[in-house]
Amino acid sequence: TLALDLPGHGKSPPGGETGIDDFAVGLEAWHAGRRLGRAVWIGHSMGSAIVLALALRAPQIVRALILIGSGPTLRVNPSLLERTAKAAGFQGAVEDILAWSFAPEAPARLTAAARRRMIEAGPDRLHADLAACDAFDAAARLGEIDAPVLVVVGSRDRMTPPRQAEALRAGLRRARMETVDGAGHMVMLEQPTALAAVIRGFV
């Protein structure tokens, strides 16, 4: 299992990538440099959009997809885009994202860790990521993906609600959907054991 930090995220240095397709191009190049063969690609939220774009661009390197907290589109609340575009609105936008991303019962330590990550990334990076998600629309091309797909959603996800996951499943040719009860958008943080079991069963 290989976990990637996108350019400008985590420990990766900034790059010129800002859009979903840009990240998919970089992901394809990263894969080619390691001669990994066909892989199961897992993406959460924006990451799910990136691996969907990768599957459309380079189906020969995709054995299967696992899409978590996803949808055919990833429209963003306009107020988040407006506030993250200005430093003065950044903190408030972060708090709203946290409120919409976790189920109310999620431990405070998870929210605190997510808050630190977003603040470390800064307003420019967060705004660019939200804008990339808002521009993403794969609805018309889902039928082109022939790989098996697992769509996973938290039952209490308010960022990408279950109806979005169902629309994604319905548009794909070989997809099934699993709902993780009690989880919000951050399924992998809130319910890691349950999510791991779902992924293991699919793989």
Secondary structure, DSSP 4 states (H G I P E B T S, - for coil): ----PPTTSTTSPP-S--SHHHHHHHHHHHHHTTT--SEEEEEETHHHHHHHHHHHH-GGGEEEEEEES--SB----HHHHHHHTSHHHHHHHHHHHHHHHS-TTS-HHHHHHHHHHHHHHHHHHHHHHHHHHHH-B-GGGGGG--S-EEEEEETT-SSS-HHHHHHHHHHSSSEEEEEETT--S-HHHHSHHHHHHHHHHH-
